[in-house]
Each structure stands twice: as C-alpha cells, then as structure tokens.
Amino acid sequence: MASTAQSVVGRLTGRVVSDSATRERARLPLWVLPVAAICLLAIYIVGYDQGTLLYAFLGESSMKFNFIHEFVHDGRHLLGFACH
C-alpha cells in the first residue's frame, strides 16, 4: 500500500517517489540557519540599534556617543530606515 506522500506525489507527477526521497528534498543545508541568524543580526544593527548592542561593553558611553548609529548612518538612509 502506498503512503500518503507517495500517493500525493504520484497524483501530481504521475510517478511514485519513495518517502526517503521526499524527506531528502525537505531538509535544509546546515549553513542556512547560521546565515539567516547573521542576516537578521545585521538588519537589526543597521536598522534599529541605537547604542543598546554595545551597552554591555561600553556602558553609558555607547548611548551617549551612539557608535553603531553613526557608523551605519548613511546605510540606514540608503536602505530606507528612518533614524531621525
């Protein structure tokens, strides 16, 4: 008896595919999650950080001088983030 995945794939493509082949296609490469996390961190840094990211290391001076904001200021405007 064919499994549900086999019957669905068989109806759509006219052929029977084993469950292991169906599962292999669904897996993401291992590098996808770290790359996605780095991209989300970069979007946060460029778009939203106002000194809080460096607060643990620099204390009040990170809020006063706003190092990250000044470093990525033009990039914020280029990407359409409002920062003033």
Buried (B, 14 or more C-beta within 10 A) or exposed (E): EEEEBBEEBEEEEEEEBEEEEBEEEEEEEEEEEEEEEEEEEEEEBBBEBEBEBBEEEBEEEBBEEBBBBEEBBEEBEEEEBEEE
